[in-house]
Amino acid sequence: MKNSIKTNCKNLGVIMFVSMACLSSLRAQNMSDLQVYDESVFSNEDWLINNQNFIANIWKSEDGKSIVMSNGIISRTFRITPNAATTSLKVLSKQEEHIRAVKPEAILSINGFTVNVGGLTGQPNLAFLYPDWLSNLKADPLSFKYTGFNIGTPEKRFDWKQVRHTAPNVSWPPKGVKLEMNYQLTDVVPEDLIALAQESNIGRKVNYHDDFSTMESVWNIQTSKNHERSSFFNEGKPGEIYTPNNTAVFAEYKLPKGTGLVETSIDAGTDVSGFWGPGIALVWNDKTIKFNMRPGNESGSKNTDAWRFTVFDGKKENTRAGGKDNVDFDGTWFLRLRIEGTKVYCEAKPKAGKWKTYQAIDFEKEVPDPLSVRIGKLGKNASGDDHDVPGELVRLTINEFSAYGKIDENEVQKIKSKLSDLQNLVVSVNYDLYDGIPALSKWISITNNSNQPVKVDQIISEYLGIADHNPYGGYRGREDLKVKPNIHFETDYAFSAMAAKVANHQTVHWGTDQDYVTQISWIQDVPNTMRIYPDNGYHVNVTAGESFESIRSFMIPYDSYDKERNGLAQRKMYRTVAPWITENPMMFHITRSKWEDYTNGIDQAAEVGYEMVNFSFGSGFNPEDESEENYTKMKKSADYAHGKGIKIGTYSLLASRSISAKDDVVNPKTGKPGGFATFGNSPCLESEWGQDYFRKMYRMFSETGFMTFTHDGNYPGDVCASTEHPGHDNLGDSQYKQWKRLTDFYKWCKSQGIYLRVPDYYYLSGSNQNGVGYRENNWSLPRRHQLIHTRQNIFDGTWESTPSMRWSFIPLAQYHGGGAAATIEPLNEHLDHYEMMLVSNIGMGIQSALRGPRLYDTETTKAMVKRVVGWYKKYRDILESDIIHLRRADGRDIDYMMHVNPNLKEKGFLMVFNPTDHVIRKKIKVPLYYTGLSNEAVVREQEGTQKSFELDREYEIEIEVEVKPNWYNWYVIE
């Protein structure tokens, strides 16, 4: 049996009994309450065939120093002394260990401090983790400390009102086990807190700040004579440097006495210089020191070495400051020079990152007050001279600058109140492990038990040091050649795409581990860490007595490298953690809203067996119209449809339009709308218009009886720099607040039983269906072409999705042009094509956006549609089951896909299509492993005679299929 687990099956009943006993109380808080873990005691079946015996539970290690979550498919182990940290993540069938290095369980940026949650230090080698090292690992004294745990069962993330057909045996909330591990900040003094501060003003007074909104006269500007356009104030933008690559352009400011720290924020832009890279310098009478980024070299090439910063200590340049640190300069970076006693510390961090010291310059005496500071492109030895070869023009930006005093005792005393606030926080790290699938969810909750609000800027909710996967010594800039570990991650903070990996690009961060110095790559660029966090952060206030939750991540450690098997695992996860995706109503998108046209559409839908009618775009229906006349019409429309057994709804365009300068998202670079949003212009969902829009949508669905919603032009994640919109403070919280506004609405829709079609990846927040992935203009191609594209789209779009998660398109009426050759109307004149389009979609379990003024035009057309719908409903459960991808449509030969479900009477359902003008009869291999059949399969062609086949050692059978020209055939496997 594939991927079997070595087990002792006779003990399975004992483990299942312990699981029930542990979960019945929901209060296990002591290690003594837990049984000792034995990973060998589980079923040896393949969980994708029969997962009934893989029950999630919580155990303890034999030495009582670790907690183990396991369901017999995967396990995650947490060492809990002297602090808590993940020490194992294992795929049990392969005994594959994914953890190579211990990391914190989370990282919080809160009230200006960045603090680890849990974690252990002192691992001698980050390539692997010897078990006997665990006893020697230490707790970070400045981290949140583990205080205890609670056990329960997974809870509903939100309510789901089940009012329509779903897949058999779905469960909400999912079955499994929940582990909550709690942490608090203890044994920290105010001076320690300063070490955690990520805001340079902590413990210091602000002497000067400039955000370069204007060019203040306090700055002395030096530009290069090598180019007439060389400037620090380019095209009216203060702080924007435009100059040849290897030239010096900087601004100098005379510092007040007592300056203890200077800091600047930089976007390197197109700069690819080395010694002339953007940076910051301090000037004394007898010396100048400099700290600069090194995005490239003087030849104008991007820096591909592992050393990214240069420090000039007044005597010599160190081009390898900080050792190997192969960081990415594509985003915003902060550089600072911090004076403490006899040393000046050169420190840098990326946006949302942590400060790192790259070099400490020792003056061997108390550092005197610097005279001035320089920011910009400073040149070799901070001399301000140009290179002999200036190079090409580059553009970069100095965003802001601040000068602070030295540590002030009065300011330190103020930190005591901040420390008290942090010490009164309870940080809970939550994990859900589900029965029967190798999927685990994780999120952070922060409870504010202080008397003051706390500001949560960022939460890294998952941080794993993962074993290298196909590492290589040097990729030569070829990012596409880097192979990531065999684990799938995604979050509910996903948008702006129809594919999971793309939709999660702003939260799922594969990265390199710069502390892992023994890795095979000399420049340390192997993707071997995973961090989960929203790029733009949260930036929200949590009031006293309230709690705040991070986004949720979902993980599947794969047990195979087979694309189909991994896709089946991902689809199984969605059926478990978002079971509303198994709803799959047959929906007609009507293009006319006049009463006689509408009632005709409802009558036809009821007659042929369709279940929903949706007012399509272009129908003339306006859901934002709150007039009494429109509400009367909506209620009347809903009542008529309900009387016929049909649910109705509407289409609405959300973000891909412009409302007004007041309400649109504001460009952070220009301070005005336009020029940066995903769709060009877009309303801010937290503007007055945005808040009113959602008020209208809540009201409409609450009062009219509408039960389906196609929400187009969806929120793609645009930020907004407005400080006037009522629902967000500024740029920082704009993305999170808009996402929250939208997803709260979707979750409410789920609680009301409203079906959601959203062309974006909002499944985990309540959306039912997303597009399968198609080019809209292709529906203007000749009808025969559309058939091939339809089946190609379905083949390509269902590797990571169940059929019910996707919709395709059938243009009954003209769509984007194409004329008579592209449309089905008049329907009775293209009856064969109409049937082929229907079967190509619903035969694969895919509902289409069946869009037009009517479903049939003659009795003959009606009979065909009714027959096909009846066929679909008869085999609905198997047709909505997972797809095995066999042969992609290419127009040259038959193409075919098969549904499988080992839990149904019909274990398999093979759909075969012939796109050619001649009969095709041929033998094909049909893989039946995922049907659950192991020895014999009974096959019938349509409703014909059954025939038995013996499975070979590859779980395959060979059958002969025959398909008429430009037609289809189907085979049932039991």
N, C-alpha and C positions, 0 to 999 in steps of 0.2 A: 504494500500500500504506500502511495506517495506521501512524503513528509510525515511519516508515522512517528509517534513518540514511544520510546521504550518505557513501558509501564509495568506495574504490577496491578492488573485489573481487579484482583480480588479485594483490594482495599478501597475501591472507588466509592462504595456505599458509605464507608466510614467518613471519607472526606466530605461527601455531600451532606451527611448528617451534621458534621461539625459546622459546615457552612451555614446551615439553617439555624443551628443553635446560636452561632455568633451574631447573626443578623437579626434575630428575633428581638433582642433587647435594644439594639441601636445605640448602646452606651459603653461599649468596651473602651476603657481609657487606660488600662494598665497592661503591661506586658504579661502579667500573670494570667490575664483573661484569654490569651492567645495560645493556640496549639503550635507545636513545632512543625515547621514546614518540611515537607518531603516532596520534591518536585517529580519524583518517579511515579507518584500515585495518581495517574490520570488515564483517561481513555486513550487507546491507540488509534482511534479513527481520525480521518481527515476532517477537520472542522468545517471545510467547505462542502462536505457531503452530509455529515451528521454532526451537529454542534451541541446536541442536547446535554451531553455529559461534561461540558467544559464550564463549570460554575466558578465565578469569581469569588475570591475570599481574601482575608487578611490573616497572615501567620507571623510567627517570630522565628528568628534563626535559632539554631541549637544553643548558641552561647548567650542568647537573650539580648544581644546588643544591636540587632537589626530587625526592622519590620519588612515583611515581604508581601507584596500584592501579586497574586497569580490567578490565572484561570485555566492553567494547563496548556495554554497556547503561548502566552508570553508571561514574563514576570518582571517586576521592578522592585529592587531592594534598596532600603534606606538605612544607613548606619545612623544611630541616634545618639551616640556618645563619642566625643565630648560636645558635638553639635550634630545636627541632622544633615545628611547629604545623600544623593543617589550614588550608589556604588555598583549597581548592576542593572542592566536592561537586557534581557535575554530572550531569544527565540528558542523555545524549548525543544521543538522537533529537530532542530539542527544543532542545539547546544551552542548557538552563536551568541557571543557576548559583544554588545555594542559599546559599553562604557570603557574608555581607556583612561580617563582622568576625572577626578572629582571637581565639581564646580558648585557654586552656590545654587540653592533651589530657586532663588529669585533675586533680583536687584531692584531696589526702590530708589527713585529720585523724588524726595519729599521734603518740603520746607527748605529747599536749597541744599540738602544733603543727599549724597548717594551712598546707600548702605546695603551691604549684602544681607540676604536672608538665608541663614544656615550656611553650609559649606564647611570644608575642612582643608587645612593647609599642610604642607610638608611632604607631599608625594615626591619621591626622589626622581622619578622618570615618568613623563606624561604620555609615553607610548603605550603603557600597560599598567595594570593595577594588581600587584601581588596581594593575595589575601592577608599575608602576614604583615603588610605595611599598615593595615587599617588601625591596629592598636597604637601605632606611633603618630598618627595624624593628629593635628592640633586644631582647636577652634580659633577662629579669628576673633580677637577680643573686641573688635569694633563692629561685629555683625549682630543681627537679631538672633537670639538664642532659642533653640527648641525647648518648649515647655510641656508638651504633651500632645495626645492625639485623641480623636473620636472616630468611631466607625458607624456607618449607616448604609443606606441604599441610595442610588442616584435619584435626584429630585427633578421634577419638571422644570425646565428652564423657563417655560411659559405654558399657558393652557392651550390645549388643542381640542376643539370641539369636533368630534368625528360625526359627520353628517352624510357621508357618501362612501361609495365603494373604495376599499383599500386592499392591499395585499393580505392574504390570510395570515393570521397569527401575529400581526404587528402589536407592539406593546409601547405604551407611553405612560410614565417615564420608562426608559430602558431598564432592563433587568441587569443587576450587577452589584457591585460594592463600591461604597464611597469611603475614602480616607481623608480626614481633615487633620493636618499637622499644624500646630500653633507655635508662634514665635513672639518674643518680646525683646526689647532692647534693655539690657541690664549692665551694671558695672561700668558705666561710661561717665566720664567727667567732662565739663565744658571744654577743656583744652583738647580732649580727644575728639570732640565733635568738630572742632575746626579742621582736623585732619580729614574728616569726611565731607567737608563743605565743597560743593561744586559751584557755588557762587562766591566770587572773590571778595565780596564785601562783608562776608561773615567775619566778625571780630575786628573789622576795619571801618574807618570812615571814608566816604567817597569824596575825593578831592576834586575830581573833574570827570565829566562824562560827555562824549560826543557821539551821536548816532549818525552824523554826516547827512542830516536832512538839509542842512545848509553848510557852506564852507566858512567856518569861523575864522576871524582874523588872527586868532592866537597861533595859528599854524604857519610855519615857514616852509614853503613848498620848494623842493628841488626837482627839476625835470632834466631830461637828457637833451643834449644838443644834437644827438644823432638823427632825430626825426622831428619835423615841424609839428606833428600831431602829438608828440610825447606830452603826457599830462597826468595830473592827479585829480583833475576835475574835468571829466570827459563828457562832452555833449550835454552839459548842464547837470551832470550827476556827480556830486561830491564823493570822493573816495574811490571812484572808478579810475583805474590806471590803464592807460592805453599807450603802449610804448614798445619798441623792439625788445625781443626776449632777453638779451644780455645787457640791458642798460639799467641805470639807477634812477628811480623816481620814488621819492618819499616825502612825507610830511614830518616836520620836527616841532615839538612842543616843549617849552621851558617848564620844568617841573617845580612844584612848590617844595619847600623843605619838609622833610619827614616822610617823603614818598617811600612806601614799602613794597608796592606791587603795581605793575603796569600790565594791561591786558588788551588784546585786540582780537577782532573776529574777521576772518578772511575767507573769501571764496577764490580759489586759485584760478578758476576760469580756464583760459586756454594757455596759461603760462606753463612752459616746459623748460624752465631754467634750473640751474643747480645753485651755484654761489649767489646768483641774482634772484633766487626764489623768494617769494613774499615772506616777510618776517618782521621782527621787532628788535630794537636795539636800545641800550642805555649808554649815555655819554657822560664821562667825567673829564676833568682837565687832562689827565694823564693816560686815559685809556677809553676804549669803546668796546662793548661786548655785543654780540649779535646772536639771535636764534631765529633760524628761518627754515621754512618748508623747502623740500627739494623735489618738486614734481617732475623734473627732467634734468637735462644736462646742457652744457653750452652748445652742443651741436643741434639742439632743437628737438631731441628725441625724448620720449617719455621715459621716466626712470623705472627700470625693471629690476633694479637691485633690491636687496632687503633692507637697505639703509635709506631712510626718507627724510632725515633732518640733519642740518649742519649747525654747529655751534662754533663761533669765534670767541675765544676767551680773552682776547686782547693781545695775544701773541701768535696763536696759530689756529688754523681751521681744523675742526674735527668733522669730517664728512660721514662718520659712522656713529654719531651721537645716539646714545641709548641702545646701542647694539642692534641686532636685527629686529626690525619692526615694519613689516611689509604692509603698511596701512594704505587706505584708499583716500585720495585727495579730491574725489569728485564732489563731495558735499562741503558744508561749512565747517571750518576748523577754528579753534580758539587757541591762541598762543599767549603765554604770559611769562614775565620775569619776576620772580618773588625773592625779596631780600630778607634773609633771616640770619642774624649774627654776622658771621664771617663769610657767608656764602650767598651766591645768587643762583637760584634754582630756575632752570629752563624747562618749562612745562607746557604740554599741549594736550588737547582732547578734541575728538570730533563732536559735532552736535549730538546731544543726548548721550555722550560718552563720559568717561571718567578721566580726571587729570592724571597724566603720567609724567614723571620727571625724566627728562632725556639726558641731562647733565647738570651737575652742581659745580659752579665755578668758585673755587676757593681763593679768597683775597688774602688769607692768612692774617687778617686783622678785621676789626669791625668795619663792615662795608659803609663807606661814607655816603652821604646823600648824593644821588645822581643829579646832574645839572639838567639834562633833557632826555627826551625819548624820541626815537624815530620809528615810523611804521611805513612799510611799503617794500619796494625792491631796493636793497641797500648795497648790493655788490660785494665783491670779494673783500674780506677783511673789514667789512662795513665802511669802506673808504668813500663810497658814493661815486666811484669812477666806473665808466663803461668798459666793456670788453672791446678788444680790437675788432671783433666780428659781431656786430650788434644782433644779427639774426632777424627773423620775421616778426611782424607786429603781433602782440598778444594783448588780451584784455582780461583783467582781474579786478576784484573789488575788495576794498577795505570797508567792512560793514559798520564797525563801531570801535570806540576806544574808551578805556577807563583808567584812571589813576587813583590809587587808594593809599591811605596812610599805613603806618605800621600797626601791628597788633595793639589794640587799645584796651586797657584793663576794664574801662567802663563798658566797652562793647562786649567784652568777654562775659561780664556779669549779665548782660542782656540775653546771652545765649542760654543761661540757665533755664529761662522760661521755655525756650525752644526745646531744650533737652527734656524738660518735664513733659512737654507735649508728645515728643517722640516715645518717651518711656511709657506713656499711657495708651499707646497704640497696640492693638493685637493684630498681628499679621497671620492670616490663616492660608496655608497652601493646600489646595483641594485637588483630589484626584478621583476620577471615576474610572473604574475598570469594568468592562461589560462582559456579561455571560456570552460565551460562544463565539466571540470574535477577538482578534488580536488588536483591539483598539482601546486607547486610553485617553481621557480628556483631563485637562489641567487648567486651573485658574487661581487667581489670588484674590482674597478679600481682605480689606483693611477696615477695622472697626476703630473709630475714634472715641476713646473713653476720656479724652482730655476735656478741658473747659473752653478750648479755642478751636476754630477751624484749622485744618491742615491742608496744604496745597500739594496735590499729587501731580507731579509733572510727567513722570515716566515710570512704567513697571516692566521690567524684563521678566516675564512670567515663566519662561522656560530657558534653561541654560545647561547644555549638555556637552561634555567633551567626548566625542564619538570616535570610535576606532576608524583609522584611515581605510579608505576604500579605493583600491587601485591607485595608490599614490605614485607620483613621478617626480623626478629630480628638478625638472624645469619645463614649464609649459610654453615658454617663449611668447607670452602674451595671448595665447589661444585659450580664452576662457571656456570655449565650447568643448575643449578636450578634458576638462576637469570632471571626473566622475564622482558624484556625491554618494554618501552612504545610502544603503538600501532601506531607507525609512521614509514614509510619507508623513508630512506635516501640513496641516491647514488650520485656519481659525475662523471664527464667526465674523471677523473684521475683514471681510473679503468683498471686493467690488471691482468694477471697471473691466470685466472680462467674462468670458463664458467657460474658461478652463480653470481648474483649481489652482494650478501652479502660477498662472498669470494673475488671477484674482487675489492671490495671497502675497504678491511680491512686496507689499508694504508692511508685512508682518512676519513673514517666515524668512529668516536670515541665516543662510549657510555662510560660515566665515572661517577664517584661519585662526590658529591658536599661536600667538606670538610668544607665549611662555613655553611652548613645546619645542625645545631646542634640539631634540634628538630625531626629529622627523626627517624623512629622506630628502625632502626638498630643501635645497640650500637657502632659498629665499623665503621658505616657510609659507608657501601659498597653497597648501593642500586644504580643500574644504573639509574640515573635521570638527567644527563646532556648530551647534544649533542654538540660536537665540530667537525667542518670540517676543516681539514688541511692535507697536505701531510706530512707524517712522516719525510721525509728527507728534507723538506723545498724547497725553491726556490733558494736562494743565487744568485740572478741576479742583475746586475747593470741597472738602468733606467736612461738613459742619459737626459740631460737638454732639456726640451721641449717635451719629449716623455711621453707616458702612458704605463702602465702595467696592465694586467688583471690577477686575480686569476683564479684558477680552478672554475668550476661551480658545484653547488650542486642542487639536485632536491629532493623535499620532497612531500610525500603523507601522510597526516593524515588520517588513515583508519576510516571508519564509521562502521566497523564490525570486528568480530573475526573469521569470516568464511574464510577458506583458499581459496575457489574458488572465493568469492567476492573480496577479497583483491588481488588475482592474476589478476582478470579482471581489477581492478583499475590500477595495474601496467602496464598491457598490453595496456590499453587505454592511459597511459602516454607516452609509447614509440611511439604509433601511432601518437601522437600529437607532441612530441618534437624531434622525430627522424623518420619522416614519410617514409624515404627511406627504412626502415625495411619492409615496405609492398611490395616492389619489390620482386618478387619470380620467376625468370625465370627458365624454365626447362633446366637443364644443364647436358651434357654428358661429363665425364672425359675420354678422349681418352688416351690410354697407348702407342700409337705408333705415331711417328712423320715423318716417311718416307712418301713421297708425295702420293703414291698410297693408303697407309693406311689412311692418313689424309683426302684425298678427299673422300674416301669411307665413313669415319665417318661423314663428312659434308653432303654428299648426303643422308645418312641414317637419320641423324638428321632432315634435311629438309623434307624428305619424311614422317616421322611419326609425325612431329609437334613439335619437340624439338626446343629450341630457342637459346641455347648457346652450344659451344664446348670449352672445356678447356684442354690444354695440361697438362696431369697429371704428378705427380712425376714418375720417371722411364720411361718416354716416350722418353728420349734422347734429349728433347728440352732444350736449355740453354738460358734463357732470359738475362743473364749477358754478353753474347758473343756479342761484338760490332763490329765484323768483317763485312765487306761489304757483304760478302756471306750470313751471318746470317740475316742481315737487309733486304737484297733482298728477302730471304726466308719468313721472317715475313710479309713483305708487300704483297708478292704474296699470302701467306696463308690467310691474312685478306681480300684481294680483292676477292679471290675465295669464301670465306665464305659469304661475304656481297652480292655477286651475287646470293647466294642461300637463302638470308634472314636470315642468321645465324651470330651472333656475336661470336667472338673468344677471347680467352685470355690464360693465362698461370699460372703455379704454380711456386712459388719461396720459398725457405727456407731461413729464415732471421736469427734468433738468436741461434737456437739450433745446432751450429757448431763452430768449432775453425778456425780462420783465420791465426793468427800469434801472437807471443809474443808481437809484436809492436802494434797490432790492437785489441787484445782481451781485455775484461774488466779486470781491475787490482784489485786483492784482497786487501782490505784496511789493512788486518792484516799482510800479507806477503810482499806486495809491488810487487807481481808477479801475472800473470794470473793463474787461476785454483783454484779449491778447495772450491769455494763458490757460483758460479753462479747457477741459477736455473737449467740450463741444463748441469751443469758441467763446460763447457767452452762456451763462447759466445763472438761475436765481440761487441765492443763498437760502437754504432751508430754515435758517434761524433768523432771516429778515422778517419784517412785518408781513410781507407777502407770503413767505414760506410758512410761517406759523398759521396764518389765516387759511392757506391752502389745505393744511392738514386738518384744521378745524372743520373745513367744508367736507373733507373726505370722511372724517369720523361721523359727522352729522348725516351725510348722504347714506352711508351704509347702516347707520343706526335707525333711520326713519323710513327708508324706502323699501326694504326687503331685498335689495340687490345682494347677490351672493358670489359674484366673481369679479375679478379686477385684473385687467391687463395694464400694467404700470410701465409705460415705455419711457425711453430717454432717461433711464434711471440715474440716481445719484452716483457719480463715478469717483467720488473722493476729492473733489475740488476744495482747496482751502480758501479762506476769505480773510483779508486783512482789515476789514471794516471794524471800527470800534464803536459804531453807532447801531448795529443790529441788536435787537433786544435779547436774542437767544444765545449769544456767545460774546465773550469779552474782547477777543482780539484774534490775531492769526493763530496763536498757540492752541486754543481750544476749539477752533472753528471746525476742523474735520471731525473730531470725536463727537462734538455736539450735533452736527448735521447727521452723522451716521446714527447716533442715538435717536434723534427725532424720527428718522425713517424707519429704523428697525423696531422701535417701540410701536409704531403704527402697524407694521407687519405682524408683530406678535399679538397685538390686539385683534387683527383680522383673523389670526388662527383661532383665538378664543371664541370668535363669533362664527366659525365655520366658513369663512370667506376664502374662496379659492384664488390663489395669486399666480398670475403669469408675469414674470419679471425677466427681461433680457439682461440678466446680470447674476452674479454668484451669491445670492442671498438665501440659499437653501437653509443654512443653519440658523437663520433668523426668521424663518417662517415661510419663505417663498416655496411654492410647489413646483414650478416649472420654469425652465430657461430654454432659449433657443438651442437647436441641435448644432448650429453653426452653419450658416449658409450665406451666400452672396445674394442680396435682394434682387439685383439686376438679372440674375440667372432665371428668375421667374418670368422674364420677358423673352427668353429663348424659345425656339420651337418646342412643341410639346414633347417630342421624342427625346430631346436633349434633357428636358426637365426630369424625366424619369430616371435617367442615369445619375444626374446630380442628386436627386432625392436619395437614392440608395447609397451613393458614395457618402453623402452627408451623414446618413444614419450609421453607416459602417464606421466612419471616422469619429463620430460624435458620441459613441456609446461605450468606449473603452473604459472610461472612469465614471459612467453614469448609467443608472437604470433606464429602461425605455421611458418610464413615466416621468422622468426628470426633464425630458426634452420635448420640444415641439418642432415640427417642420412646417411647411407651407404648401397650400394648394390654391392657386389663383383661379377661382371659378370665373371671375370677371377679370378684365385687363388690369395688370399691375405693372407700373413703371414702363408701360409701352409694350411693344412686341406685336400688337395688332391681332388679327384673327388667328395667326399661326401659333400664338403663344397662349391663348385662352381656351377654356373649355366651353364657355357659353357660345352658341346654344348647346346646352348640356346633352340633349338627345342626339345631336349630330356627332358627338365625340364620346359616345357611351363607353367604348372599350378603354379609351385613355382615362376617362373618369374613374372607372373601376380599377385600372392599374395604379393610378395615383392613390386611391383609397387603400388598396391592398398593400402597396409598397410602404405605406405609412403604418396603418393599424395592424397589418400583418407582422410588423416588427414591434408592435406595442407603442408606436409613436403617434400621438395625437397631432394633427396638423392645424395650422391656422387656416381652416377651411373658410375662405373669405369670398363673399359675393352677395347678391341680392336674394338668392333662393337656393334650396338644396336639390330641387328637381323641377323640371318643366313639363314632363309628360308622365303618364302612368308607367310607361316602360322605364323611364329614368327612376321614378319612385321605387319600382319593384327591385331594380338593381341595387340602389342605395340601401333599401330595407334588408335585402338579402345579405349584403356584405356586413352591415351592422349586426345582424342576427348571428352571422358566423363569428364575428369578433367577440360578441358577448358570450357565446357558447364556450369559446376557448380563452376567455379573457384572462384568467389567472396565469395560464402558461404563456400567453402572448405578452403579458406584462412582466414576465420573469426575465432573468438575465440573458443577454445575447452572447453566444459564442461566435466569434468572427472567423468565417471560413474562406470565402472568396469575394473580394471587393469588386464591385461593378466596374467594367471597363468597356462595355459595348461589344466585346469580341466573342464572348462565350457566356455560358450561364454564370450568374453570380448567386451566392447563397449564404444565408446566416441561419443560426439555429438558436431557439430558446431552450433553456434547461432549468429544471427545478426538481431536485430529488425528493421533495416533500409532497408532490402532487401525483395524481394517477397518471396524467400525461407527463412523463419524465422529460420528453424532448419534443420540439415542434420545429421541423425543418421547412424553411421557405426557400423556394428556388425560382429564379426569374430568368427568362430568356429574352434578351434585347434584340435578337437577330430576326431575319425574315424567313428562317427555315427551322424545321423541327430539330431539336437537339435531344439525342438519347445517348446517355453515357453512364459509366460506373464512376461513383465518387466514394471517397473514404469519409466516414462520419465519425468523429471522435465523441465517445459517450461517457468519458470519465466523470464529468460533472453532472451527469444525469443521476449518478448513484448506482447505475446498473454495473454489474461486474462480470456476469457470466452470459446472460441471454437477453436479447432485446426483441420485442414484438413490434413490428412496423406495419403501418397501413398507409396506402396512398389515399389521401382525402378520407372519404367514408367507405373505402373499399375493404377488401379482404385482408386480414392480418397475415403476416408472414414472420417466422422466427429467424433470428440471426444469432450466431454465437460470436461473442466478443473475442478479439485476439488479445495478445499480451499487452498491446498498447491501448486497450479499452476502445478499440475501433471496430466498426463493421463496414463492409462494402456493399452498397446498394446501387441498383440501376434506376436512374431517374429519366423521365421523359417530359419535355415541356414544349408546348405549342409555340409557334412563332409569336414574338411580341406579347407573351403571356406569362402566366405563373403557375406553379404547382405547389402542393404542400403535403407533408408527410408527418404523421403522428407516431411517436415512439413511446412505448409503455414497457 
